[in-house]
Amino acid sequence: MHIAWERLGDEFAAANDPPNNVVIGRVNCDVEQKLCERFEILGTPTLLYGNPHDLQEYGGEKDFASLKAWAKEVLVPYCSPDNIAACSESEKQQMDIWMNQEISLEEIDGMIQSVLDREEVVQQEFQARVQELQNHHDSLLNDHTLHCAAIQRHVQLLKHVKDFVRHSSKGVVVDAVQ
């Protein structure tokens, strides 16, 4: 896996014109124990990405093609007070408001929690809609199964009639039930 990671790092370094603020590196936790403790690295390989103040762990496939596809999608410059160049105008304005309000860390934590609470509501609404779709799917599948079973019973009855006619002495069914 480390070969794929190093190859990805080489490709990003070669394509770093203009600079994209993406660093793909490797750390030896036997040598850099404090760094690994800081980021709570318990095992290797561990791939971390994102804002240096809030790294996330990569959990996807670790072959080169998968890493490259993921990196092109995810490893893009992020907006932060340390990286204003990556911010949209609206993000810059919002950051200016927050930075100029002299808000406390507790207030920022409250704002974060408020956004996470909204995300939870969105997730719950999404799950409810998915459940509605699942229920509708289950109902359609049940109807389909019942219809197919009725058709199969009808086909089976026709086959029994055919066998009966074929083996009867007259060869004709006089009183057929519809």
C-alpha positions as CSV (number, residue, x, y, z in Angstrom):
1,M,0.0,0.0,0.0
2,H,2.8,2.4,0.8
3,I,4.0,2.2,-2.9
4,A,0.6,3.3,-4.1
5,W,0.6,6.1,-1.6
6,E,4.1,7.3,-2.6
7,R,3.1,7.1,-6.3
8,L,0.1,9.3,-5.5
9,G,2.3,11.8,-3.7
10,D,4.7,11.9,-6.6
11,E,1.8,12.6,-9.0
12,F,0.4,15.4,-6.8
13,A,3.8,16.9,-6.4
14,A,4.4,16.9,-10.2
15,A,0.9,18.4,-10.8
16,N,1.4,21.1,-8.1
17,D,1.5,24.0,-10.6
18,P,-0.2,26.2,-9.5
19,P,0.2,25.1,-5.9
20,N,-2.9,23.3,-4.6
21,N,-2.0,23.2,-0.9
22,V,-2.2,19.4,-0.9
23,V,0.6,17.5,0.9
24,I,0.8,13.7,0.6
25,G,3.4,12.5,3.0
26,R,4.4,9.5,5.1
27,V,5.2,9.3,8.8
28,N,7.2,6.6,10.6
29,C,5.4,6.3,13.9
30,D,8.4,4.5,15.4
31,V,10.4,7.7,14.9
32,E,7.6,10.3,15.1
33,Q,5.9,8.9,18.2
34,K,4.6,12.3,19.5
35,L,3.1,13.2,16.1
36,C,1.4,9.8,15.9
37,E,0.1,10.2,19.5
38,R,-1.2,13.7,18.6
39,F,-3.3,12.2,15.8
40,E,-4.2,9.1,17.7
41,I,-2.7,6.7,15.2
42,L,-3.1,3.2,16.7
43,G,-2.1,1.1,13.7
44,T,-0.6,1.2,10.3
45,P,-1.3,1.9,7.6
46,T,-3.5,4.9,8.7
47,L,-4.3,7.4,6.0
48,L,-5.4,10.8,7.3
49,Y,-6.6,13.8,5.2
50,G,-8.2,17.2,5.5
51,N,-7.8,20.2,7.6
52,P,-4.7,19.8,9.8
53,H,-6.8,20.8,12.8
54,D,-9.5,18.2,12.0
55,L,-8.0,15.3,10.1
56,Q,-10.3,12.5,9.0
57,E,-9.3,8.9,8.4
58,Y,-9.5,7.4,4.9
59,G,-11.4,4.1,4.8
60,G,-11.5,3.2,1.2
61,E,-9.6,0.9,-1.0
62,K,-5.8,1.3,-0.9
63,D,-4.8,0.5,-4.4
64,F,-3.4,3.3,-6.6
65,A,-6.4,3.6,-8.9
66,S,-8.8,3.9,-5.9
67,L,-6.5,6.3,-4.1
68,K,-6.1,8.5,-7.1
69,A,-9.8,8.7,-7.9
70,W,-10.6,9.5,-4.3
71,A,-7.8,12.1,-4.0
72,K,-8.9,14.0,-7.2
73,E,-12.4,14.2,-5.7
74,V,-11.6,14.9,-2.0
75,L,-8.1,16.4,-1.7
76,V,-9.0,19.8,-2.9
77,P,-8.0,23.0,-1.2
78,Y,-10.3,23.7,1.8
79,C,-11.6,27.0,3.1
80,S,-10.3,28.0,6.5
81,P,-8.8,31.1,8.2
82,D,-5.4,29.6,7.3
83,N,-6.4,29.2,3.6
84,I,-8.5,32.2,2.6
85,A,-7.5,31.7,-1.1
86,A,-9.7,28.5,-1.2
87,C,-12.8,30.3,0.1
88,S,-15.7,31.6,-1.9
89,E,-16.8,35.2,-1.3
90,S,-19.7,34.1,0.9
91,E,-17.4,31.9,3.0
92,K,-15.0,34.9,3.4
93,Q,-17.8,37.2,4.4
94,Q,-19.2,34.6,6.9
95,M,-15.7,34.1,8.4
96,D,-15.2,37.9,8.7
97,I,-18.4,38.1,10.6
98,W,-17.5,35.3,13.0
99,M,-13.9,36.5,13.4
100,N,-15.0,40.1,14.2
101,Q,-17.6,39.1,16.7
102,E,-15.0,38.0,19.2
103,I,-17.0,35.0,20.0
104,S,-15.9,32.5,22.7
105,L,-14.9,29.0,22.1
106,E,-18.0,27.9,23.9
107,E,-20.1,30.0,21.5
108,I,-18.3,28.4,18.5
109,D,-19.0,25.0,20.1
110,G,-22.7,25.9,20.3
111,M,-22.7,27.0,16.7
112,I,-21.1,23.8,15.7
113,Q,-23.6,21.8,17.7
114,S,-26.5,23.8,16.1
115,V,-25.2,22.9,12.6
116,L,-24.8,19.2,13.6
117,D,-28.3,19.2,15.1
118,R,-29.6,20.5,11.7
119,E,-27.6,17.8,10.0
120,E,-29.2,15.2,12.3
121,V,-32.7,16.5,11.3
122,V,-31.8,16.3,7.6
123,Q,-30.5,12.8,8.1
124,Q,-33.6,11.8,10.0
125,E,-35.8,13.3,7.3
126,F,-33.8,11.5,4.6
127,Q,-34.1,8.2,6.5
128,A,-37.8,8.7,6.8
129,R,-38.1,9.3,3.1
130,V,-36.0,6.2,2.4
131,Q,-38.2,4.2,4.6
132,E,-41.3,5.5,2.7
133,L,-39.6,4.4,-0.5
134,Q,-38.7,1.0,1.0
135,N,-42.3,0.5,2.2
136,H,-43.6,1.4,-1.3
137,H,-41.1,-0.9,-2.9
138,D,-42.1,-3.7,-0.5
139,S,-45.8,-3.2,-1.3
140,L,-45.1,-3.2,-5.0
141,L,-42.9,-6.4,-4.6
142,N,-45.7,-8.1,-2.6
143,D,-48.3,-7.2,-5.3
144,H,-46.0,-8.4,-8.0
145,T,-45.4,-11.7,-6.1
146,L,-49.1,-12.2,-5.6
147,H,-49.9,-11.5,-9.3
148,C,-47.1,-13.8,-10.5
149,A,-48.3,-16.5,-8.1
150,A,-51.9,-16.2,-9.5
151,I,-50.6,-16.4,-13.0
152,Q,-48.5,-19.5,-12.2
153,R,-51.6,-21.1,-10.6
154,H,-53.6,-20.3,-13.8
155,V,-50.8,-21.7,-16.0
156,Q,-50.6,-24.8,-13.8
157,L,-54.4,-25.3,-14.0
158,L,-54.2,-25.0,-17.8
159,K,-51.4,-27.6,-17.9
160,H,-53.5,-30.0,-15.8
161,V,-56.5,-29.5,-18.1
162,K,-54.2,-30.2,-21.1
163,D,-52.9,-33.4,-19.5
164,F,-56.4,-34.4,-18.6
165,V,-57.6,-33.8,-22.2
166,R,-54.6,-35.6,-23.6
167,H,-55.2,-38.7,-21.5
168,S,-59.0,-38.8,-21.5
169,S,-60.8,-41.4,-23.7
170,K,-62.8,-38.8,-25.5
171,G,-60.0,-36.2,-25.9
172,V,-62.5,-33.3,-25.3
173,V,-63.6,-31.7,-22.1
174,V,-67.3,-31.1,-22.3
175,D,-68.0,-29.1,-19.1
176,A,-65.1,-26.7,-18.6
177,V,-65.0,-24.4,-15.6
178,Q,-63.9,-20.9,-16.3
